[in-house]
Structure formats: structure tokens, C-alpha cells
């Protein structure tokens, strides 16, 4: 490959902080000299480059820390010290990605390879990587992203995803209790078992209500499976997680199907969340009645099958609709309205929108339980 004996490795200053990993070696020679030019985005700025082998027509190996770039007559690539060869995974950052990494003081190895491949294939945009880098700065976001790919993909799609989880869980307590008191008034403390049951169900379901309708990115293209199960999974993966999602082109049918899928998911979540809280509450009431003969609950014990089924229907119909709209407003309208404002303005608007939605949902649930006789007072 080389008919000369190079003496110096020169770094071209294209980027100040990009790591070499996953970046293929690109060597060239300047006219009139014997220097091998190694683009600077292929070497960490804090690593001293050393040459192990220098002989005509032989392999050139440059140690850049954590592995080595190898150039020879058969080609170039990255050799990871762990034995993983990733030279074909990512062809190197473009100018926009390089600028983003410089602005965040990050390196290319901070970004997982599947995200880089998706970016290179055009499946996600630069904003998704920016959202990932933002999430990486918060320990709670990092923990949640490490739990599942679904959570991580939602962080990629929404920079305020963690805020929405915190807001939903935080105002869940205050909003639910306020609505419960508004509906029950003088029976609030007398029906505290049911208040607690509804609150527990709500807190367990709140996370699901943020998670399922939230926009998400897709990091892989269609697999082209031929089996029935494979085609079904592929069809579900191609649906939007939110009916107002705009990162890809969805048909009206796909959006309607996506809404239906989320309704089914929330129905199951609501059933199991409500079942858990009812079993807990019924057990608490039974224990209290056993040790306190004078204790008389104002409301009958809830049916562990009917009430969870009703709660599942409520989440699938009312909550799914409300949270789809809320998420759509946050992702399609708020960014346009608050484009030139400080971030806290958009965060405040998100808080207000979700607080109002939580209060309205609590009122609807209390009314729903009365209409369906899910809670029956003993005097009735």
C-alpha cells in the first residue's frame, strides 16, 4: 500500500473531541512529503498517536487508545482491543454530527452503535442524537434508558420525556386527591380505603399513560419477515405510538390502528393496576374489621374482576384519548409556540397541561365509577 517510509502522522483538525472508535482509517499523503495524514476525527484529542510498524509495503498500525487503526495493502479498519471489529458499523460523523458533539463536549463513542447506524441510514435525525446526549447528562434518565430500548427510544424522540414522567407522578398525588375530595366531600375520610385504592391505581397507571402514548423513534428498518408472527410484529412496529407523531409519514389507517393498539395496551395495564390495588385494599379492610369490631366501611368491598375491567376500559377509552391529545399538543404545537422562549416556559406549559388533564381524568373516573356502580355504598 505504501511505497515509502512515512515518518510523521499528521492530524487534520476537523473536530476537537471526536473519538476514533467506529471510524474507518482514511490515510493520504500530502504532495511532496512522506507524511501520512490521519483525519483528526479519527483520534481523540487527548491521546498521543504512536506508530508500531513502519516499513515499505507493510502494515501501518496506529495506536489511538482502546484499539488500533490498521492500514495495509488489503484495506483499513478499526481493531478493538476487545476483539470486536466495528469498522463497517459507522462510516464516521458528518459535519452536523461533528458540530453537535463539539457543542456538547462529547465523543462519538458516547453514542451507542445502533443509534449511529440508524442516523447514518436516515431513520432518525440529528435532533434524536441531541436528545440522547441531553438525557445522558441526567442520572435518572440514564437509569431509565438502561432499563429498556422502549424507554430509550422515547427519550430519543422527546427531550422532555423525563420531565413528563416526574410531572405526571408528582401531580398525580395532588390532582387525584383533590378530585377525590371534590367528589366525596364529607365521605372522603369515611371512604379512605377507596380513595387510597384509586390513588394507588392512578400512580401505577400514570407511568403507563406517559409511556404508551409518547412518541418514539424506530432504529431499525423493516426486517422483511415472511412468517405470520413476523409480519404481525413488523406491522405493529410500523405503527405510530402517538396518533399525532410527525417524524415519519403515516397513513390515516396506520394512525387509527396505532390508537387502537394503545387502547388495548392501556386496557391491560388498567386491569392489572386496578386488580393490584383492590386486592390490597380489600385485604386492609378485612384486617381492620378483624381487629376493630366497631369499624364499618361506608362502601362495599370492590369486585376484583369487574372493577379492574371497568378501569381498563376507562384507561383504554378516556385516558388513551386524553393522553394522545396531550402528547400531540406537546410535540406538535408547543415546539412551534415556544421556539424562541427559554426552556422553562415550555416546561411550565407542559406542567399546566398535564395537571389539568390529570384533574379532569380524576373527575371523569369518579363519575364513571358512580354511573357504572363500581362502588356501592352500603346504605344503597
C-alpha positions, 0 to 999 in steps of 0.5 A: 500500500505504501511505497515509502517510509512515512515518518510523521502522522499528521492530524487534520483538525476537523473536530476537537473531541471526536473519538476514533472508535467506529471510524474507518482509517482514511490515510493520504499523503500530502504532495511532496512529503512522506507524511501520512495524514490521519483525519483528526476525527479519527483520534481523540484529542487527548491521546498521543498517536504512536506508530508500531510498524513502519516499513515499505509495503507493510502494515501501518498500525496506529495506536489511538487508545482502546484499539488500533487503526490498521492500514495495509495493502488489503484495506483499513479498519478499526481493531478493538482491543476487545476483539470486536471489529466495528469498522463497517458499523459507522462510516464516521460523523458528518459535519452536523454530527461533528458540530453537535458533539463539539457543542456538547463536549462529547465523543462519538463513542458516547453514542451507542452503535445502533443509534449511529447506524440508524442516523447514518441510514436516515431513520432518525435525525440529528435532533434524536442524537441531541436528545440522547446526549441531553438525557445522558447528562441526567442520572435518572434518565440514564437509569431509565434508558438502561432499563429498556430500548422502549424507554430509550427510544422515547427519550430519543424522540422527546427531550422532555420525556423525563420531565413528563414522567416526574410531572405526571407522578408528582401531580398525580398525588395532588390532582387525584386527591383533590378530585377525590375530595371534590367528589366525596366531600364529607365521605372522603375520610369515611371512604379512605380505603377507596380513595387510597385504592384509586390513588394507588391505581392512578400512580401505577397507571400514570407511568403507563399513560406517559409511556404508551402514548409518547412518541418514539423513534424506530432504529431499525428498518423493516426486517422483511419477515415472511412468517405470520408472527413476523409480519404481525410484529413488523406491522405493529412496529410500523405503527405510530405510538402517538396518533399525532407523531410527525417524524415519519409519514403515516397513513390515516389507517396506520394512525387509527390502528396505532390508537387502537393498539394503545387502547388495548395496551392501556386496557391491560395495564388498567386491569392489572393496576386496578386488580393490584390495588383492590386486592390490597385494599380489600385485604386492609379492610378485612384486617381492620374489621378483624381487629376493630369490631366497631369499624364499618366501611361506608362502601362495599368491598370492590369486585376484583374482576369487574372493577379492574375491567371497568378501569381498563376500559376507562384507561383504554377509552378516556385516558388513551384519548386524553393522553394522545391529545396531550402528547400531540399538543406537546410535540406538535404545537408547543415546539412551534409556540415556544421556539424562541422562549427559554426552556422553562416556559415550555416546561411550565406549559407542559406542567399546566397541561398535564395537571389539568388533564390529570384533574379532569381524568380524576373527575371523569373516573369518579363519575364513571365509577358512580354511573357504572356502580363500581362502588356501592355504598352500603346504605344503597 
